[in-house]
Amino acid sequence: MSLDNAAMTVYGDSISGNCLKVKFVAARLGLPFDWVEVSVLAKQTRTPEFLAINPAGQVPVVRFADNNVLAQSKAIILHLAVGSDLIPGDAFERAQMYQWLFWEQYSHETAIAQRCYFVGEKLSLADIALVAYTRFAHQASIDLAQYPHVKNWLRRIETDLNIEHAQ
Ligand SMILES: N[C@@H](CCC(=O)N[C@@H](CS)C(=O)NCC(=O)O)C(=O)O
């Protein structure tokens, strides 16, 4: 069955960039899908029912009409987009597209996604090393007010370290 005719269920959290990628691609390609909201914050990815769908306990995950299940946003969007104009026909351009996909997952998402600390759920040397020069951003004419997540993180680390707020 071609994907165009298949019903699929996307299990996703509406505030997750990884899940929105799947939604945007499916919508752009006109692929019909049901969206099942799974809240990461409410720990709905940790229920036995959800873990039976994706033992990794993560969204997005898609269940296709034939009951096959696929996780990992990049695997999902690449699968959805096979044969569409979203995947360049030229082999080198396709490789360049992969380059951006890998970059996004490895560098962009990790830099932009909102986390409390750089590693795990608590202060580590990574936060302390990174906070040192981030506090001087204004000296390079960078106004952190434009980057509220960074500013929140900066405040959190300064508070954790009991040091004065730099800006
Ligand atoms: N590399 C995966 C990352 C998936 C991921 O990190 N999902 C998060 C939401 S953005 C999640 O489900 N977190 C719940 C958890 O890990 O407990 C992808 O691109 O799909």
The ligand as an SDF file (V2000), in Angstrom:
LIG
                    3D

 20 19  0  0  0  0  0  0  0  0999 V2000
   16.4200   11.4140   18.0580 N   0  0  0  0  0  0  0  0  0  0  0  0
   15.0260   11.3140   18.4010 C   0  0  0  0  0  0  0  0  0  0  0  0
   14.8200   12.1110   19.6570 C   0  0  0  0  0  0  0  0  0  0  0  0
   13.4150   11.9050   20.2050 C   0  0  0  0  0  0  0  0  0  0  0  0
   13.2490   12.6370   21.5150 C   0  0  0  0  0  0  0  0  0  0  0  0
   14.2220   13.0910   22.1530 O   0  0  0  0  0  0  0  0  0  0  0  0
   11.9920   12.7900   21.9030 N   0  0  0  0  0  0  0  0  0  0  0  0
   11.6980   13.4860   23.1340 C   0  0  0  0  0  0  0  0  0  0  0  0
   10.7370   14.6220   22.8340 C   0  0  0  0  0  0  0  0  0  0  0  0
   11.4990   15.8090   21.7730 S   0  0  0  0  0  0  0  0  0  0  0  0
   11.0530   12.5250   24.0880 C   0  0  0  0  0  0  0  0  0  0  0  0
   10.2020   11.7600   23.7190 O   0  0  0  0  0  0  0  0  0  0  0  0
   11.4940   12.5430   25.3450 N   0  0  0  0  0  0  0  0  0  0  0  0
   10.9190   11.7400   26.3530 C   0  0  0  0  0  0  0  0  0  0  0  0
   11.9470   10.9600   27.0970 C   0  0  0  0  0  0  0  0  0  0  0  0
   13.0800   10.8180   26.5770 O   0  0  0  0  0  0  0  0  0  0  0  0
   11.6230   10.4990   28.1690 O   0  0  0  0  0  0  0  0  0  0  0  0
   14.1620   11.8380   17.2590 C   0  0  0  0  0  0  0  0  0  0  0  0
   14.6400   12.6450   16.4600 O   0  0  0  0  0  0  0  0  0  0  0  0
   13.0080   11.4120   17.1470 O   0  0  0  0  0  0  0  0  0  0  0  0
  1  2  1  0
  2  3  1  0
  2 18  1  0
  3  4  1  0
  4  5  1  0
  5  6  2  0
  5  7  1  0
  7  8  1  0
  8  9  1  0
  8 11  1  0
  9 10  1  0
 11 12  2  0
 11 13  1  0
 13 14  1  0
 14 15  1  0
 15 16  2  0
 15 17  1  0
 18 19  2  0
 18 20  1  0
M  END
$$$$
